[in-house]
Amino acid sequence: MENTTIYELLMKHKVEGYFKYVDDILVMYKDDKTNTHNVLEAFSNPVPNMFTLEKEQNNEINFLDITIIKNHDGLSFKIYRKPTTTDIIIPNDSCHPSEHKTAAIRYYCNRLKTYKLTPESR
């Protein structure tokens, strides 16, 4: 569907950006070119109730583990933690392999290096 139906819908409704990771999709558009209700209705036609719409609030929207902030300079980013996030990683004295124990730390360090975070978020 992504290479045919969804691609055609994105072109028809002048969507600026389409980003997907597993079952999370971020669609970027310009208010003056795209009607979000028409896009949601068009996306729901092939498979009813497959998509839901979450709009930005206060020029911010959460996508995966980041908050995207729209400001006068463009976009900025900060780390997003769901309310249910525990930030618990595997304890050092567990019987898990050391690669499992260090994976979270490597991920957090890599995220700091690769995400263009605001200075406050760092």
LUMMIPA-576552 format. One record per residue: x negated, y negated, z negated of N, C-alpha, C, CB in turn; residue in three letters. Coordinates in steps of 0.1 Angstrom, whole numbers, padded with zeros to 4 digits, always signed. Glycine has a CB too. Layout:
% LUMMIPA-576552
XYZXYZXYZXYZALA ...
% end
This chain:
% LUMMIPA-576552
-0008+0012+0000+0000+0000+0000-0009-0013+0000+0009+0000-0012MET -0020-0012-0007-0028-0024-0008-0034-0029+0006-0040-0022-0017GLU -0037-0019+0015-0042-0023+0028-0032-0027+0038-0051-0011+0033ASN -0019-0024+0035-0009-0027+0045+0001-0036+0039-0002-0014+0049THR +0011-0031+0031+0022-0039+0026+0017-0051+0017+0031-0030+0018THR +0009-0048+0007+0005-0059-0002-0004-0069+0006-0003-0053-0014ILE -0013-0065+0014-0021-0074+0022-0012-0083+0030-0030-0067+0032TYR -0001-0078+0037+0008-0086+0045+0015-0096+0036+0018-0077+0052GLU +0019-0092+0024+0026-0101+0015+0017-0112+0010+0031-0093+0002LEU +0004-0109+0008-0005-0120+0003-0007-0130+0014-0019-0113+0000LEU -0008-0125+0027-0010-0135+0038+0003-0143+0040-0013-0127+0051MET +0015-0136+0040+0027-0143+0042+0030-0154+0032+0039-0133+0042LYS +0027-0152+0019+0029-0161+0009+0017-0170+0005+0034-0154-0004HIS +0007-0170+0014-0004-0179+0012-0011-0178-0002+0000-0193+0015LYS -0013-0165-0006-0020-0163-0019-0035-0166-0017-0017-0148-0024VAL -0040-0173-0026-0055-0178-0026-0064-0167-0030-0057-0190-0034GLU -0060-0159-0040-0069-0148-0045-0062-0137-0051-0079-0154-0056GLY -0067-0125-0049-0061-0113-0054-0072-0104-0060-0053-0105-0043TYR -0071-0102-0073-0081-0095-0081-0075-0083-0088-0089-0104-0090PHE -0080-0071-0087-0073-0060-0093-0084-0051-0100-0066-0051-0082LYS -0080-0046-0112-0088-0036-0119-0078-0026-0125-0097-0043-0130TYR -0078-0014-0120-0069-0003-0123-0055-0008-0122-0072+0002-0138VAL -0048-0011-0132-0034-0015-0131-0032-0030-0135-0025-0007-0140ASP -0042-0038-0136-0041-0052-0139-0045-0060-0126-0051-0056-0151ASP -0036-0069-0123-0038-0077-0111-0037-0092-0114-0028-0073-0100ILE -0046-0099-0109-0046-0114-0110-0044-0120-0097-0059-0119-0117LEU -0034-0128-0095-0031-0134-0082-0032-0149-0084-0017-0131-0077VAL -0041-0156-0076-0043-0170-0077-0036-0177-0065-0058-0174-0077MET -0030-0188-0068-0022-0195-0057-0022-0210-0060-0008-0189-0056TYR -0018-0217-0050-0016-0232-0052-0001-0234-0053-0022-0240-0041LYS +0004-0242-0063+0018-0244-0065+0025-0250-0052+0020-0254-0076ASP +0018-0258-0045+0024-0265-0033+0025-0256-0021+0016-0277-0030ASP +0018-0244-0022+0019-0235-0010+0026-0222-0013+0005-0232-0006LYS +0027-0218-0026+0032-0205-0029+0044-0206-0039+0021-0196-0034THR +0055-0199-0037+0066-0198-0046+0064-0185-0053+0080-0200-0039ASN +0061-0185-0066+0058-0173-0074+0070-0164-0075+0053-0176-0088THR +0082-0169-0075+0094-0161-0076+0096-0153-0063+0106-0169-0080HIS +0093-0159-0052+0094-0152-0039+0084-0142-0038+0093-0162-0028ASN +0072-0144-0043+0061-0134-0043+0065-0122-0051+0047-0140-0048VAL +0069-0125-0064+0073-0114-0073+0084-0106-0067+0077-0119-0086LEU +0094-0112-0061+0105-0105-0054+0100-0097-0042+0116-0115-0049GLU +0091-0102-0034+0086-0095-0023+0077-0083-0028+0077-0104-0014ALA +0070-0085-0038+0062-0074-0044+0070-0063-0049+0052-0079-0054PHE +0082-0067-0055+0091-0057-0061+0099-0049-0051+0100-0064-0071SER +0100-0054-0039+0108-0047-0029+0103-0033-0025+0108-0055-0016ASN +0090-0031-0022+0086-0017-0019+0088-0007-0031+0071-0017-0015PRO +0084-0012-0043+0086-0003-0055+0092-0012-0066+0072+0003-0060VAL +0105-0010-0068+0112-0019-0078+0106-0017-0092+0127-0015-0079PRO +0105-0028-0100+0100-0029-0113+0085-0025-0115+0108-0020-0122ASN +0078-0025-0104+0064-0021-0104+0055-0033-0109+0059-0017-0090MET +0060-0045-0107+0052-0057-0111+0060-0066-0121+0048-0065-0099PHE +0052-0072-0130+0058-0082-0139+0050-0095-0137+0058-0077-0154THR +0055-0106-0141+0049-0119-0139+0045-0125-0152+0058-0128-0131LEU +0033-0129-0153+0028-0136-0165+0022-0149-0160+0019-0128-0174GLU +0027-0160-0162+0022-0173-0157+0012-0179-0168+0033-0183-0154LYS +0004-0187-0163-0006-0194-0172+0002-0203-0181-0016-0202-0164GLU -0003-0205-0193+0003-0214-0203-0008-0223-0208+0009-0206-0215GLN -0006-0236-0208-0016-0246-0211-0028-0245-0203-0019-0245-0226ASN -0026-0242-0190-0037-0240-0180-0047-0229-0184-0045-0253-0180ASN -0042-0219-0191-0049-0207-0195-0042-0194-0191-0054-0207-0209GLU -0049-0184-0188-0043-0171-0186-0053-0160-0190-0038-0169-0171ILE -0049-0149-0196-0057-0138-0199-0057-0128-0188-0053-0132-0213ASN -0069-0123-0185-0071-0112-0175-0082-0103-0180-0074-0118-0161PHE -0078-0091-0183-0087-0081-0189-0093-0087-0202-0099-0078-0179LEU -0106-0088-0203-0111-0093-0216-0116-0108-0215-0123-0084-0220ASP -0111-0115-0206-0114-0129-0205-0102-0138-0205-0123-0132-0193ILE -0104-0150-0209-0094-0161-0207-0099-0170-0197-0090-0168-0221THR -0091-0172-0186-0095-0181-0176-0088-0195-0178-0091-0176-0162ILE -0096-0205-0179-0091-0219-0182-0093-0227-0170-0099-0225-0194ILE -0082-0233-0165-0082-0243-0154-0084-0257-0160-0069-0241-0145LYS -0094-0264-0156-0096-0277-0160-0100-0286-0148-0107-0278-0171ASN -0103-0299-0151-0106-0308-0140-0119-0305-0132-0106-0322-0145HIS -0128-0297-0139-0141-0294-0132-0140-0280-0125-0152-0293-0143ASP -0129-0274-0125-0127-0260-0119-0122-0250-0130-0141-0256-0113GLY -0129-0239-0130-0125-0229-0140-0136-0227-0150-0122-0215-0132LEU -0132-0224-0162-0142-0220-0173-0136-0207-0179-0144-0231-0183SER -0144-0200-0187-0141-0187-0192-0144-0186-0207-0147-0176-0184PHE -0136-0178-0214-0140-0175-0227-0135-0160-0230-0134-0184-0238LYS -0141-0154-0240-0137-0140-0243-0123-0140-0249-0147-0134-0253ILE -0115-0130-0244-0102-0128-0249-0102-0115-0257-0092-0128-0238TYR -0096-0115-0269-0094-0104-0277-0080-0102-0280-0103-0104-0290ARG -0074-0090-0276-0060-0088-0279-0058-0088-0294-0056-0074-0273LYS -0046-0091-0298-0043-0091-0312-0045-0078-0319-0028-0095-0315PRO -0045-0067-0311-0047-0054-0317-0062-0050-0317-0039-0043-0310THR -0071-0058-0312-0085-0055-0311-0091-0053-0325-0093-0065-0303THR -0099-0042-0327-0105-0040-0340-0120-0043-0340-0103-0026-0344THR -0126-0044-0328-0140-0046-0327-0149-0036-0334-0144-0060-0332ASP -0143-0024-0336-0150-0013-0343-0158-0005-0333-0140-0004-0351ILE -0170-0003-0335-0178+0006-0326-0182+0018-0334-0190-0001-0320ILE -0188+0028-0327-0192+0041-0334-0202+0038-0345-0197+0051-0323ILE -0200+0043-0357-0210+0041-0368-0223+0048-0364-0204+0046-0381PRO -0234+0042-0369-0247+0048-0366-0249+0062-0372-0258+0039-0372ASN -0242+0065-0383-0244+0078-0389-0234+0089-0384-0242+0077-0404ASP -0227+0086-0373-0218+0096-0367-0226+0106-0359-0207+0089-0359SER -0220+0117-0355-0226+0127-0348-0226+0125-0333-0220+0141-0351CYS -0221+0114-0328-0221+0111-0314-0235+0109-0308-0212+0098-0311HIS -0237+0111-0296-0250+0109-0290-0253+0094-0291-0250+0114-0275PRO -0266+0091-0291-0271+0077-0293-0266+0069-0281-0286+0077-0294SER -0265+0074-0269-0260+0067-0258-0246+0061-0260-0261+0075-0245GLU -0238+0069-0266-0224+0065-0269-0225+0053-0280-0216+0076-0275HIS -0233+0054-0289-0234+0044-0300-0239+0031-0295-0243+0049-0311LYS -0248+0031-0285-0254+0019-0281-0246+0013-0269-0268+0021-0277THR -0237+0020-0263-0229+0016-0251-0222+0003-0254-0220+0027-0247ALA -0215+0002-0265-0208-0010-0268-0217-0022-0270-0200-0008-0281ALA -0228-0021-0276-0238-0032-0278-0243-0036-0264-0249-0027-0287ILE -0246-0026-0256-0251-0030-0242-0240-0037-0235-0256-0017-0235ARG -0228-0033-0236-0217-0040-0229-0215-0054-0234-0204-0032-0232TYR -0215-0056-0247-0214-0070-0253-0225-0079-0248-0213-0069-0268TYR -0237-0074-0248-0249-0082-0244-0248-0085-0229-0262-0074-0247CYS -0244-0075-0221-0243-0077-0206-0232-0087-0203-0240-0063-0199ASN -0221-0086-0211-0210-0096-0209-0214-0110-0212-0198-0092-0218ARG -0223-0112-0222-0228-0125-0225-0237-0131-0213-0236-0125-0238LEU -0244-0122-0207-0253-0126-0197-0246-0128-0183-0264-0115-0194LYS -0236-0121-0180-0229-0121-0167-0217-0130-0166-0226-0107-0163THR -0210-0132-0177-0198-0140-0177-0202-0155-0178-0188-0136-0188TYR -0196-0163-0170-0199-0178-0171-0190-0184-0182-0196-0185-0157LYS -0195-0181-0194-0187-0186-0206-0190-0200-0209-0190-0177-0218LEU -0180-0206-0216-0182-0220-0221-0192-0219-0232-0169-0226-0226THR -0200-0230-0235-0209-0229-0246-0203-0226-0259-0216-0243-0247PRO -0191-0230-0261-0184-0227-0274-0181-0212-0275-0171-0235-0275GLU -0178-0206-0264-0175-0192-0264-0187-0183-0266-0169-0188-0251SER -0199-0188-0262-0211-0180-0264-0214-0179-0279-0223-0187-0257ARG 
% end
